[in-house]
Amino acid sequence: MNRENSGKVIVLIPARMASTRLPGKPLADICGLPMIVQVATRAQEADVGRVVVAVDDQQVFDVVREAGFEAIMTRIDHQSGSDRIYEALQKADPNGEAEIVINVQGDLPTVEPASIRAALNPLENAATDIATLTVAIAEESEKTNPNIVKVVGSPLSDTRLRALYFTRATAPHGEGPLYHHIGLYAYRRQALERFVSLQPSVLERRESLEQLRALEAGMRIDVEIVDSVPLGVDTPVELEKARRILSARTR
């Protein structure tokens, strides 16, 4: 989707201070910048629209603002990142000017700006409510790893699927590629509003995958196939890996 044809886009980055495995995660130093600032920088480099960080901690709010980015303070009791970005959207854009909302998780400091841009592509189809990303799985071990969420989808083109299901199981069965889901979403504003109004669904609870709520409600999710999986940082080991990746990029 070309930027001039994409409607008015806002990129919202939820940042939650509480983390049991990596305390103070948004402020963890990566190559001289807090993680949340690295993520905001990647979003700014994508150049698709306004970037706003949704925080629940004053220290993170101050760090984001000092780095030159917009920040919105949100409640600490949200059950999901989607709920947090919806509150942030209402505060940041109360007049409803943004037509498309991109949700970039605050723990993806290595996300490629091109991947953020690619999330807009499925919304070229007016029938698509939500767009997300995936990568073909290359490592055999990932195919059976329940921590790697798979997209089961019907091919629309060489670079796009229509999502039929998301699962932690090894699926679909038989010969052919398996796809690793990347939890970065682009919502039409009305789709986000509907999504957060829905109650958690049966399959969502069973798989612990929030996006199944949308599919069970009959919403359409299309998936763009990209080249790389951004590193999600949840542990000290992953933090060190992110430092190595971004250090190599700046050489």
C-alpha positions as CSV (number, residue, x, y, z in Angstrom):
1,M,0.0,0.0,0.0
2,N,1.5,3.3,-1.0
3,R,1.6,5.8,1.8
4,E,-0.5,8.4,-0.2
5,N,-3.2,5.8,-0.6
6,S,-3.1,4.2,2.8
7,G,-5.4,6.7,4.6
8,K,-4.3,8.4,7.8
9,V,-2.0,6.0,9.7
10,I,-1.0,6.1,13.4
11,V,1.6,3.8,14.8
12,L,0.9,2.9,18.4
13,I,3.6,1.1,20.5
14,P,2.4,-0.4,23.8
15,A,5.1,-0.5,26.5
16,R,4.4,-2.2,29.8
17,M,6.8,-1.7,32.6
18,A,5.9,-4.8,34.6
19,S,7.9,-7.8,33.4
20,T,8.7,-10.8,35.6
21,R,11.5,-12.2,33.3
22,L,13.1,-8.9,32.4
23,P,12.3,-6.2,35.0
24,G,12.2,-2.6,33.6
25,K,12.3,-4.0,30.1
26,P,11.3,-0.8,28.2
27,L,14.3,1.0,29.7
28,A,16.8,-1.7,29.1
29,D,19.9,-0.2,27.3
30,I,20.4,-1.4,23.7
31,C,23.4,0.3,22.0
32,G,23.0,3.5,24.0
33,L,19.2,3.9,23.8
34,P,16.4,2.4,25.9
35,M,14.6,-0.4,24.2
36,I,11.4,1.5,23.8
37,V,13.2,4.3,22.1
38,Q,14.8,1.8,19.7
39,V,11.4,0.5,18.8
40,A,10.0,4.0,18.3
41,T,13.0,4.8,16.1
42,R,12.2,1.8,13.9
43,A,8.6,3.0,13.6
44,Q,9.7,6.5,12.7
45,E,12.1,5.0,10.1
46,A,9.1,3.2,8.5
47,D,7.7,6.6,7.6
48,V,4.1,5.6,7.5
49,G,2.5,8.0,9.9
50,R,2.4,9.5,13.4
51,V,4.2,7.4,16.1
52,V,2.9,7.4,19.6
53,V,4.1,5.2,22.6
54,A,1.5,4.0,25.0
55,V,3.0,3.7,28.5
56,D,1.9,2.8,32.0
57,D,4.9,4.3,33.9
58,Q,6.0,7.9,34.5
59,Q,9.7,7.1,34.1
60,V,9.1,5.5,30.7
61,F,6.8,8.4,29.7
62,D,9.6,10.8,30.5
63,V,12.3,8.8,28.7
64,V,10.1,8.6,25.5
65,R,9.4,12.3,25.6
66,E,13.0,13.3,26.2
67,A,13.9,11.2,23.1
68,G,11.6,13.4,21.0
69,F,8.7,11.0,20.6
70,E,5.0,11.3,21.6
71,A,3.9,9.4,24.7
72,I,0.5,8.7,26.1
73,M,-0.1,7.6,29.7
74,T,-2.5,4.6,29.9
75,R,-3.9,2.5,32.7
76,I,-1.8,-0.2,34.3
77,D,-4.6,-2.8,34.5
78,H,-5.1,-3.6,30.8
79,Q,-5.3,-7.3,30.0
80,S,-3.8,-7.0,26.6
81,G,-1.7,-4.7,24.3
82,S,-4.8,-4.2,22.1
83,D,-6.7,-2.7,25.0
84,R,-3.8,-0.4,25.8
85,I,-3.5,0.8,22.2
86,Y,-7.2,1.4,22.0
87,E,-7.1,3.7,25.1
88,A,-4.1,5.4,23.6
89,L,-5.9,5.9,20.3
90,Q,-8.8,7.6,22.0
91,K,-6.5,9.9,23.9
92,A,-4.1,10.6,21.0
93,D,-6.7,10.9,18.3
94,P,-10.0,11.8,19.9
95,N,-11.5,13.3,16.7
96,G,-11.0,10.0,14.8
97,E,-8.7,11.3,12.1
98,A,-6.6,8.1,12.0
99,E,-8.2,5.5,9.7
100,I,-5.5,2.8,10.2
101,V,-3.8,1.8,13.5
102,I,-0.5,-0.1,13.4
103,N,0.3,-1.9,16.6
104,V,4.1,-2.5,17.0
105,Q,5.0,-4.3,20.2
106,G,7.3,-2.4,22.5
107,D,9.7,-5.3,22.8
108,L,10.7,-5.6,19.1
109,P,13.8,-3.4,18.9
110,T,15.1,-5.2,15.8
111,V,12.0,-4.9,13.8
112,E,12.7,-3.9,10.2
113,P,11.0,-0.6,9.1
114,A,10.1,-2.4,5.8
115,S,8.2,-5.0,7.8
116,I,6.1,-2.2,9.5
117,R,5.4,-0.8,6.0
118,A,4.5,-4.3,4.7
119,A,1.8,-4.6,7.4
120,L,-0.3,-2.1,5.5
121,N,-0.3,-4.0,2.2
122,P,-3.2,-6.4,2.9
123,L,-5.4,-3.4,3.7
124,E,-5.4,-2.7,0.0
125,N,-8.4,-5.1,0.0
126,A,-11.4,-3.3,1.4
127,A,-12.7,-6.6,2.7
128,T,-9.7,-7.0,5.1
129,D,-10.3,-5.9,8.7
130,I,-6.9,-6.7,10.2
131,A,-3.5,-7.2,8.6
132,T,-0.5,-9.0,10.2
133,L,2.8,-10.6,9.2
134,T,4.4,-14.0,8.8
135,V,7.6,-15.7,7.8
136,A,8.1,-19.2,6.3
137,I,9.7,-21.4,8.9
138,A,13.1,-22.6,8.0
139,E,14.3,-24.4,11.2
140,E,12.8,-27.8,11.7
141,S,12.7,-27.4,15.5
142,E,10.4,-24.4,15.2
143,K,7.8,-26.4,13.4
144,T,7.0,-28.3,16.6
145,N,7.8,-25.6,19.2
146,P,4.5,-24.4,20.9
147,N,6.2,-21.0,21.5
148,I,6.3,-20.4,17.8
149,V,2.7,-19.5,16.7
150,K,1.8,-20.7,13.3
151,V,-0.5,-19.2,10.7
152,V,-2.8,-21.5,8.8
153,G,-3.9,-19.6,5.8
154,S,-5.2,-19.9,2.3
155,P,-2.8,-18.4,-0.3
156,L,-3.9,-15.2,-2.0
157,S,-0.6,-14.6,-3.8
158,D,3.1,-15.4,-3.5
159,T,3.3,-12.9,-0.6
160,R,-0.1,-13.0,1.1
161,L,-2.4,-15.4,2.9
162,R,-5.9,-15.2,4.2
163,A,-5.8,-16.4,7.8
164,L,-8.0,-19.3,8.6
165,Y,-6.5,-20.1,12.0
166,F,-3.6,-19.4,14.3
167,T,-2.2,-22.2,16.5
168,R,0.7,-23.3,18.7
169,A,0.4,-26.8,17.2
170,T,2.3,-28.0,14.1
171,A,-0.2,-27.1,11.4
172,P,-1.3,-27.6,8.7
173,H,-0.5,-31.3,8.2
174,G,1.2,-32.6,5.1
175,E,3.7,-31.3,2.6
176,G,4.2,-27.6,2.2
177,P,5.5,-24.6,4.1
178,L,4.6,-23.7,7.7
179,Y,4.4,-20.0,8.7
180,H,5.7,-18.3,11.8
181,H,3.3,-15.6,12.9
182,I,4.7,-12.1,13.7
183,G,2.6,-10.3,16.3
184,L,2.5,-6.9,14.5
185,Y,-0.9,-5.8,13.4
186,A,-2.5,-3.1,11.2
187,Y,-6.2,-2.5,12.0
188,R,-8.8,-0.5,10.3
189,R,-10.0,1.8,13.1
190,Q,-13.5,0.3,13.1
191,A,-12.0,-3.2,13.3
192,L,-10.0,-2.3,16.4
193,E,-13.0,-0.7,18.0
194,R,-15.0,-3.9,17.3
195,F,-12.2,-6.2,18.4
196,V,-11.8,-4.6,21.9
197,S,-15.6,-4.7,22.4
198,L,-15.6,-8.5,22.1
199,Q,-15.3,-10.9,24.9
200,P,-12.4,-13.3,24.9
201,S,-13.4,-16.3,22.8
202,V,-13.3,-20.1,23.4
203,L,-10.4,-20.8,21.1
204,E,-8.6,-17.6,22.2
205,R,-8.6,-19.0,25.7
206,R,-7.6,-22.5,24.7
207,E,-4.6,-21.4,22.5
208,S,-3.8,-18.2,24.5
209,L,-3.9,-16.3,21.2
210,E,-5.8,-13.1,21.2
211,Q,-6.2,-12.9,17.4
212,L,-8.5,-15.9,17.4
213,R,-11.1,-13.7,19.0
214,A,-11.3,-11.8,15.7
215,L,-11.5,-14.9,13.5
216,E,-14.2,-16.4,15.7
217,A,-16.2,-13.2,15.4
218,G,-16.1,-13.5,11.6
219,M,-13.5,-10.7,11.1
220,R,-11.1,-11.1,8.2
221,I,-7.3,-11.2,8.8
222,D,-4.9,-11.2,5.9
223,V,-1.2,-11.9,6.4
224,E,1.7,-10.5,4.5
225,I,4.7,-12.8,4.1
226,V,8.0,-11.0,4.9
227,D,11.6,-12.1,5.0
228,S,12.6,-11.9,8.7
229,V,11.2,-12.4,12.2
230,P,12.0,-9.5,14.6
231,L,13.5,-10.6,17.8
232,G,11.0,-10.3,20.7
233,V,13.0,-9.4,23.9
234,D,11.6,-11.1,27.0
235,T,14.8,-12.4,28.7
236,P,18.3,-11.3,29.5
237,V,19.6,-13.7,26.8
238,E,17.4,-12.1,24.2
239,L,18.4,-8.7,25.3
240,E,22.0,-9.5,24.7
241,K,21.1,-10.9,21.3
242,A,19.3,-7.7,20.4
243,R,22.3,-5.7,21.4
244,R,24.5,-7.8,19.0
245,I,22.0,-7.4,16.1
246,L,21.7,-3.7,16.4
247,S,25.4,-3.2,17.0
248,A,26.1,-5.1,13.8
249,R,23.6,-2.9,11.8
250,T,25.3,0.3,12.9
251,R,28.9,-0.8,11.9
